[in-house]
Amino acid sequence: MLNLSDNSLVSPQLSFRFGSLTSLNLSKNRIQIPPASLSGLSSLQSLDLSSNMISDIQPLLHDFPPALRLLSLSDNPLSSL
């Protein structure tokens, strides 16, 4: 579990050295676009992107982590799914 919540992050760059990471909390930041580096987190099962500034999740859908089972996008200004 890596908790980076409530840090005012805008564009977090995640390294492949976190390849065995299973849970990531990026809630309560200032993220507008889901990080492209998420696709490199092959073991990621839970991702919390709630309470950010994400309006479009299309970038996330193209590079979806393969093991992801739980995704939280609540409290974002989503304009389309």
FENBEL-V304420 format. One record per backbone hydrogen bond with DSSP energy under -1.0 kcal/mol. NH is the residue of the N-H (numbers start at 1). CO is the residue of the C=O. E is the energy in kcal/mol with one decimal. If there is no record, write none. Layout:
nh=NH co=CO e=E
nh=NH co=CO e=E
This chain:
nh=2 co=23 e=-2.2
nh=4 co=25 e=-2.9
nh=6 co=27 e=-2.0
nh=18 co=15 e=-1.7
nh=19 co=16 e=-1.6
nh=21 co=18 e=-2.4
nh=24 co=46 e=-2.5
nh=25 co=2 e=-2.7
nh=26 co=48 e=-2.9
nh=28 co=50 e=-1.8
nh=30 co=9 e=-3.0
nh=38 co=35 e=-1.5
nh=39 co=36 e=-1.3
nh=40 co=37 e=-1.3
nh=41 co=38 e=-1.9
nh=42 co=40 e=-1.5
nh=43 co=19 e=-1.0
nh=44 co=41 e=-1.7
nh=45 co=22 e=-2.6
nh=46 co=22 e=-2.0
nh=47 co=70 e=-2.6
nh=48 co=24 e=-2.5
nh=49 co=72 e=-2.8
nh=51 co=74 e=-2.5
nh=53 co=31 e=-2.6
nh=61 co=57 e=-1.8
nh=62 co=58 e=-1.3
nh=68 co=65 e=-1.5
nh=69 co=45 e=-2.7
nh=70 co=45 e=-2.3
nh=72 co=47 e=-2.4
nh=78 co=76 e=-1.8
nh=79 co=55 e=-2.8
